[in-house]
């Protein structure tokens, strides 16, 4: 509508200005109401959008940290120099790995031995040595052990790097399993069920020598691999990294719903390093030796 009627004696320019259109108060109120409804909808989905962004950021952080630990474990130590320590370039991990401990799992129940909780590491060698601790060959699905580490993210904001802002930094739980890879059918090594000298006996006994015995054929071979010394069982390992996050405040290190798992195979010898003292407890590190092919059990797995 017009703001006011035309004034008869106004000039042409003033007359055009007087005839301009404008919004009424009712129209303005309706516009404000529409904008208000839109803002309510936007504000309503804002928390969900921020949560999605946070989840994506945490997923990306885990994906970036995983190769660092996996490569460090896989590379191990330089055997050619008879050195059972990893490169000192990994010493920066002492700013991020808060503690490492061993968890025994029996029938789904986890137990932690206080004597195997390590923190205040002196160098990256100690961290990689503990993370490379292997499981025993004769473990089963109801009785096994894992190595667990509480880690502050290596990536993220600069204010959280090198141990800064410990209380606000993104923290996650990393479970490491180093499992000797054994994949065979029992009949493939049951040579005592066949007549010596036959093709079946020779084939199965050779497989037994390669996988378990390492040189001697017992009269009654045990299926349990705890006493095995075969080269194959000690040169191929399945490494599994399981991430859970975030680690929640509190003494129990409870974790949130985030989960990621990674697996890889390593063809390498695994040897014990020199025992070290960490936080007043004696620790036995292990290191993969990329240049070593083990012909028998290197450390009484």
Backbone torsions as a table, in degrees:
resi	resn	phi	psi	omega
1	UNK	NA	164.1	178.7
2	UNK	-78.2	147.8	179.0
3	UNK	-68.3	-42.0	-179.8
4	UNK	-155.9	158.4	178.1
5	UNK	-68.1	157.6	-179.9
6	UNK	-65.8	143.3	175.3
7	UNK	-91.8	121.2	-171.6
8	UNK	-57.9	-36.5	-173.8
9	UNK	-93.2	7.8	177.9
10	UNK	-74.1	152.7	177.0
11	UNK	-73.3	176.7	-174.3
12	UNK	-63.9	-41.9	-179.0
13	UNK	-64.8	-44.4	-179.8
14	UNK	-66.9	-34.0	179.9
15	UNK	-66.8	-38.1	177.7
16	UNK	-65.7	-41.1	-179.5
17	UNK	-64.7	-38.8	-179.1
18	UNK	-67.2	-21.4	-178.8
19	UNK	-91.7	4.7	-179.7
20	UNK	-67.3	150.1	-179.3
21	UNK	-85.5	160.4	177.4
22	UNK	-153.9	161.4	178.2
23	UNK	-80.8	144.5	173.6
24	UNK	-86.0	168.3	178.3
25	UNK	-63.9	-32.4	178.8
26	UNK	-66.8	-43.4	178.8
27	UNK	-64.0	-40.2	178.6
28	UNK	-63.9	-40.8	179.3
29	UNK	-63.5	-41.5	178.6
30	UNK	-63.3	-42.5	179.2
31	UNK	-61.6	-43.4	178.9
32	UNK	-63.5	-37.3	178.3
33	UNK	-64.3	-41.8	178.5
34	UNK	-63.4	-44.0	178.8
35	UNK	-63.0	-37.9	179.2
36	UNK	-63.0	-43.8	176.5
37	UNK	-60.9	-41.0	179.7
38	UNK	-63.8	-42.3	179.6
39	UNK	-64.5	-38.9	177.6
40	UNK	-60.3	-42.1	179.4
41	UNK	-65.6	-43.0	179.9
42	UNK	-63.9	-46.1	-179.8
43	UNK	-64.4	-31.6	-179.7
44	UNK	-66.3	-36.1	-178.9
45	UNK	-92.1	-6.7	-178.5
46	UNK	-60.6	-46.2	178.6
47	UNK	-59.7	-40.2	179.0
48	UNK	-63.1	-41.4	178.3
49	UNK	-64.1	-39.0	178.8
50	UNK	-67.4	-37.1	177.6
51	UNK	-65.2	-40.6	177.4
52	UNK	-62.7	-42.0	178.5
53	UNK	-63.2	-41.4	178.5
54	UNK	-63.9	-43.4	179.6
55	UNK	-62.8	-42.0	179.1
56	UNK	-64.6	-39.1	179.3
57	UNK	-65.3	-40.7	179.5
58	UNK	-68.8	-40.6	176.4
59	UNK	-59.7	-42.2	179.8
60	UNK	-66.0	-39.5	179.0
61	UNK	-61.5	-45.0	178.6
62	UNK	-63.4	-42.5	-179.8
63	UNK	-63.3	-29.6	178.9
64	UNK	-82.4	-32.8	-179.3
65	UNK	-77.8	-32.9	-175.4
66	UNK	-55.7	-47.9	-179.2
67	UNK	-62.2	-29.4	-179.9
68	UNK	-63.2	-50.2	-179.3
69	UNK	-71.4	-39.4	-178.2
70	UNK	-64.5	-44.0	179.0
71	UNK	-67.4	-38.0	179.6
72	UNK	-64.8	-41.4	177.8
73	UNK	-66.9	-43.8	-176.1
74	UNK	-67.4	-37.5	-177.7
75	UNK	-75.2	-31.6	174.4
76	UNK	58.2	-130.6	-175.1
77	UNK	-118.8	164.8	179.6
78	UNK	-89.2	101.5	-175.2
79	UNK	-72.1	-26.6	-174.7
80	UNK	-64.0	-24.9	178.6
81	UNK	-100.4	9.6	-178.4
82	UNK	55.6	39.3	-177.0
83	UNK	-113.2	121.1	-179.1
84	UNK	-102.0	35.4	173.6
85	UNK	-123.2	150.4	177.9
86	UNK	-84.2	171.5	-179.0
87	UNK	-57.7	135.9	-179.6
88	UNK	-65.0	-9.7	176.3
89	UNK	-64.4	-12.9	178.4
90	UNK	-93.6	6.5	-179.1
91	UNK	-64.4	-21.7	179.4
92	UNK	-63.3	-17.6	179.3
93	UNK	-64.2	-20.7	178.4
94	UNK	-63.6	-20.1	178.2
95	UNK	-82.5	-9.9	-172.7
96	UNK	-121.0	-32.8	180.0
97	UNK	-86.1	111.0	-176.2
98	UNK	-76.6	-45.5	179.3
99	UNK	-161.1	158.4	177.6
100	UNK	-133.1	135.3	177.5
101	UNK	-148.4	162.8	-177.2
102	UNK	-103.7	134.9	-176.8
103	UNK	-117.4	121.3	174.4
104	UNK	-92.0	134.5	-178.4
105	UNK	-118.7	118.4	178.3
106	UNK	-128.3	115.4	-178.2
107	UNK	52.8	40.0	176.7
108	UNK	83.9	-4.7	-179.1
109	UNK	-98.4	125.1	-178.5
110	UNK	-93.9	136.3	176.9
111	UNK	-131.1	143.7	-178.7
112	UNK	-120.2	128.2	176.7
113	UNK	-88.0	117.2	-178.2
114	UNK	-56.5	-26.0	-179.2
115	UNK	-73.9	-8.0	-179.6
116	UNK	-113.1	25.2	175.7
117	UNK	-101.3	118.7	-174.2
118	UNK	-120.9	138.9	177.0
119	UNK	-150.9	-177.4	-179.8
120	UNK	52.5	56.7	-176.8
121	UNK	-71.6	147.8	-179.6
122	UNK	-84.5	-30.2	-177.9
123	UNK	-160.3	172.1	179.6
124	UNK	-68.7	-23.4	179.0
125	UNK	-61.0	-41.5	179.8
126	UNK	-64.4	-39.3	-178.7
127	UNK	-65.9	-49.9	-178.8
128	UNK	-65.9	-35.8	179.4
129	UNK	-63.5	-38.3	178.5
130	UNK	-75.0	-39.3	179.8
131	UNK	-66.0	-21.8	-178.7
132	UNK	-90.2	6.4	-179.4
133	UNK	-60.5	124.6	-177.1
134	UNK	-84.7	157.4	169.9
135	UNK	-81.8	159.9	177.9
136	UNK	-72.4	152.4	-178.0
137	UNK	-67.7	-26.9	-172.9
138	UNK	-99.6	20.7	179.1
139	UNK	-73.9	156.4	178.2
140	UNK	-121.9	-178.0	-178.1
141	UNK	-69.1	-17.3	-178.8
142	UNK	-107.2	-1.7	-177.5
143	UNK	-149.3	102.1	-178.6
144	UNK	-155.6	177.4	-178.5
145	UNK	-134.7	154.4	177.1
146	UNK	-135.3	157.6	174.6
147	UNK	-103.7	125.4	-175.1
148	UNK	-118.3	136.1	178.7
149	UNK	-127.2	141.5	171.7
150	UNK	-102.3	120.6	-169.2
151	UNK	-128.3	139.0	167.5
152	UNK	-89.1	140.7	-172.1
153	UNK	-59.1	139.2	178.4
154	UNK	-75.4	-27.2	178.9
155	UNK	-96.8	-161.4	178.3
156	UNK	98.8	-166.5	-176.1
157	UNK	-64.6	149.2	-179.1
158	UNK	-62.9	-29.1	-179.1
159	UNK	-69.8	-11.9	179.9
160	UNK	-101.0	1.8	-175.5
161	UNK	-82.4	157.7	175.6
162	UNK	55.4	37.7	174.3
163	UNK	85.5	1.8	180.0
164	UNK	-75.3	153.1	177.7
165	UNK	49.9	57.6	-177.4
166	UNK	-60.2	-37.8	-174.7
167	UNK	-71.9	-28.6	-176.6
168	UNK	-104.1	-8.9	-176.9
169	UNK	-68.3	150.5	176.3
170	UNK	-72.5	123.3	-177.3
171	UNK	-121.7	144.4	179.1
172	UNK	-139.1	163.8	179.3
173	UNK	-105.1	130.0	-178.7
174	UNK	-121.2	115.7	175.2
175	UNK	-97.3	129.1	-178.0
176	UNK	-117.3	129.2	174.6
177	UNK	-123.5	122.5	174.8
178	UNK	-112.0	102.9	-170.5
179	UNK	-115.7	123.0	172.2
180	UNK	-56.1	128.6	-173.7
181	UNK	-83.5	115.4	178.5
182	UNK	-128.2	118.0	-178.1
183	UNK	-139.5	99.2	-177.8
184	UNK	-156.7	158.1	172.3
185	UNK	-92.7	139.9	-176.9
186	UNK	-58.1	-34.9	-179.4
187	UNK	-66.4	-22.2	-179.1
188	UNK	-67.5	-21.4	-178.6
189	UNK	-118.8	3.1	-177.3
190	UNK	-82.3	70.7	-175.5
191	UNK	-73.5	-22.9	-177.5
192	UNK	-70.1	-11.7	177.9
193	UNK	-81.4	0.2	-175.5
194	UNK	-128.5	160.7	-177.5
195	UNK	-74.7	130.1	178.6
196	UNK	-55.6	139.1	179.1
197	UNK	95.0	-18.0	179.2
198	UNK	-78.2	164.1	-178.7
199	UNK	-62.4	-39.8	179.5
200	UNK	-64.0	-42.1	179.7
201	UNK	-63.5	-45.6	-177.9
202	UNK	-64.7	-43.5	-178.9
203	UNK	-62.7	-47.5	-177.4
204	UNK	-71.7	-36.4	178.6
205	UNK	-68.0	-35.8	176.8
206	UNK	-65.2	-39.6	177.5
207	UNK	-65.2	-37.9	178.0
208	UNK	-63.6	-43.4	178.8
209	UNK	-61.9	-42.7	-177.0
210	UNK	-69.1	-42.5	-173.5
211	UNK	-86.0	-43.7	-168.6
212	UNK	-116.7	-58.1	-165.6
213	UNK	-71.0	-44.4	-179.3
214	UNK	78.5	14.9	174.3
215	UNK	149.3	-22.5	-175.4
216	UNK	-126.9	133.2	176.6
217	UNK	-96.5	108.2	177.1
218	UNK	-73.1	156.3	-179.6
219	UNK	-66.1	-35.5	179.0
220	UNK	-127.8	86.5	-175.7
221	UNK	-65.0	138.9	178.2
222	UNK	-88.1	138.8	177.1
223	UNK	-74.1	-31.4	178.9
224	UNK	-61.7	130.8	-175.6
225	UNK	-91.4	6.7	-174.8
226	UNK	-63.2	-24.6	-179.9
227	UNK	-105.8	12.3	-177.0
228	UNK	-71.5	147.5	176.8
229	UNK	-133.2	19.8	-178.2
230	UNK	-71.6	145.9	-174.6
231	UNK	-63.9	-38.3	-176.3
232	UNK	-63.2	-40.5	-177.7
233	UNK	-68.2	-16.5	-175.8
234	UNK	-116.6	18.2	176.7
235	UNK	-132.0	1.6	178.6
236	UNK	-134.3	121.0	-174.9
237	UNK	-128.6	145.4	175.0
238	UNK	-102.2	116.6	179.7
239	UNK	-104.3	127.3	-178.7
240	UNK	-124.6	128.1	176.3
241	UNK	-116.8	120.4	179.6
242	UNK	-115.2	122.1	-179.1
243	UNK	-106.9	137.1	175.1
244	UNK	-133.1	138.5	-176.6
245	UNK	-157.6	166.1	-13.3
246	UNK	-80.3	158.2	173.6
247	UNK	-76.8	122.2	-174.9
248	UNK	-85.1	152.2	178.1
249	UNK	-59.6	145.7	179.2
250	UNK	131.4	162.3	-175.8
251	UNK	-72.6	-19.0	-174.5
252	UNK	-90.3	-3.1	179.7
253	UNK	53.6	43.3	175.2
254	UNK	-64.5	150.3	-175.9
255	UNK	-121.2	157.9	178.6
256	UNK	-81.9	-163.9	-171.5
257	UNK	-84.6	-8.6	-176.4
258	UNK	-66.1	135.6	-179.6
259	UNK	-143.5	137.9	169.6
260	UNK	-148.7	147.0	178.3
261	UNK	-134.3	145.2	178.8
262	UNK	-135.6	147.0	179.0
263	UNK	-139.6	149.0	174.2
264	UNK	-155.2	162.4	177.1
265	UNK	-107.5	142.9	178.3
266	UNK	-127.7	122.8	175.3
267	UNK	-101.0	98.2	-174.5
268	UNK	-168.5	156.6	171.9
269	UNK	-75.5	153.2	179.4
270	UNK	-128.1	119.0	-174.5
271	UNK	-122.9	157.3	175.6
272	UNK	-81.0	136.8	172.6
273	UNK	-90.9	-176.1	177.9
274	UNK	-73.3	134.1	-179.9
275	UNK	-58.8	141.4	-179.1
276	UNK	-127.7	161.4	178.4
277	UNK	-106.0	119.7	-179.8
278	UNK	-127.1	121.9	178.4
279	UNK	55.4	34.6	178.5
280	UNK	83.0	-1.5	179.1
281	UNK	-113.9	144.5	177.9
282	UNK	-79.9	130.3	-178.8
283	UNK	-120.7	142.9	178.9
284	UNK	-110.2	101.6	-180.0
285	UNK	-80.3	157.9	176.2
286	UNK	-130.0	148.9	-179.4
287	UNK	-141.4	135.5	170.8
288	UNK	-71.9	140.9	178.2
289	UNK	-116.3	101.7	-174.2
290	UNK	-62.3	-25.4	-176.9
291	UNK	-98.6	5.9	-175.9
292	UNK	-109.3	133.2	170.3
293	UNK	-113.1	108.7	-175.1
294	UNK	-74.1	132.7	175.8
295	UNK	-96.0	-8.1	174.8
296	UNK	-158.5	-178.4	-178.9
297	UNK	-62.3	121.3	-176.9
298	UNK	-84.0	-17.5	-174.9
299	UNK	-151.8	29.1	178.0
300	UNK	54.4	59.0	-179.3
301	UNK	-61.5	NA	NA
